[in-house]
């Protein structure tokens, strides 16, 4: 589906958006990717949403990407004997492995791996950071703490440990079961939670076995520390600002977001900016001015995608939330300042023939009357390289593989088109011209630019660039063979 913007919109599905009619309406309003949150819903419910998305895809004849988001390990306190407890600032409080119900002085934290990693001075954050504890002394089965930010603590509240690298795998038993289920179901992207190190991604990749692309969620300080190594083994990145803002001082998150987006752009790997982008639209049909500015900032930075979470999954106004994102994106991308910012933040990457080809494609397109860049790709990599250049003209990603077309729906500026397998470059030019005309990007009097690899159907062979007329008679006249 042709969009009037380049940034992509990810919409999370949930109770407010689980029917075929609502999913179709969200796609028509602007959602390019649908997120299935594996923290909520049974496998049967996830399969039903997946089936609805694929039916919308067939009915509208447009590739749609599906992102399954694994829950990751959840660290939680146990229960309290007499209900919630109010922890006062300065009070002493112990966490331990004793399974007895908690009270005003202690509670069970049934995670021995946490105690194994703790050191005096470390912090424990409870209930999304609302309660903050500093460790005074600790051992293999306890941590004696002082309360530095108090509040009510109750059963099963989540715990974050920001100061140490925990000896925990990113995949729990539930995650492994969910991974197999969604990969067999046929999702396009798998979001991996609780990533701390590149080995977490490599472990997941071995289990996925090529059935989906892997998107690493950056939500822990250790992931920021090892970001370059994690990026190298990932297919994409999600800047998950919710947990990141709990485990790090909130003022650290905006500059981290900027750095991560730029590094992903340089690596030509899709990056999503996520969490609380239009949070008020869970309850209100209108966003706050600050939320609109937040969305706009991610677009100015050149993010590939921006994401709705509870706004589209459980909110009262899911379609309005998608439309708001779409409207903000259109307005920002038509702002002359947007192009100045995007051009100024472009890095020159010249490591291969493919890098040179796509850089030349952008420069030719922007200095002549080229209307569109058409990329032939087996894996989506050629289209991603062209998108890294953030050209001023549209990008059409041409592929004979349905899985590749779906995955490209995550990439900035790429309109995905299915095409038959090719053996001759002239047919690639003809098909590109047809697609450009059908999508309304060009007319018969215009010129297009075609990027491809010869021989066809070979990964990593991007080696040819051609300026061609959009009229088929002129293509055949120039190359009758």
Helices and strands as residue ranges (DSSP letters): E 8-13, H 20-29, E 33-37, H 43-60, E 65-69, E 85-87, E 92-96, E 106-108, H 112-117, E 123-126, E 131-139, E 142-149, E 151-153, E 159-160, H 173-185, E 189-192, H 198-208, E 213-218, H 221-225, H 227-233, E 236-240, H 241-247, H 250-267, E 270-274, G 279-282, H 289-300, E 305-308, H 310-313, H 318-333, H 336-344, H 353-367, E 370-376, H 381-388, E 394-399, H 402-408, E 414-418, H 425-438, E 447-453, E 462-469, H 472-478
